[in-house]
Amino acid sequence: MNKDLRAALRAVWLIVALVCGLVTAAPFVASASSLQGIFPECPARARGESCAACGLTTGFIAISRGDCAEAQRANAASIPLFAAFAGNFAAALAYTIFKLRCGGTKCKS
């Protein structure tokens, strides 16, 4: 893989990781009503159906309150998705700190 492509993919990963971090932090700093007001009603839910993403906002809000049972009821994927988002953000943060600390060279503790 050439150097430019690697740099581009790294930049995209860091941007996606930042968005993941914001999504996982939002329920801890914003009210539930303000978060639920950001997103329009799901078209599937408006038809009386559901989609794979239905209940994720409610699930993430429940996770921020420590209510994993409610998160599971809202959407079974909310807990693993929240963990994946938080883990991706943590990995990107660790990578960024390492790169800033070492200046792109091999670190010597």
Beta strands, then each sheet from edge to edge (+ up, - down):
end
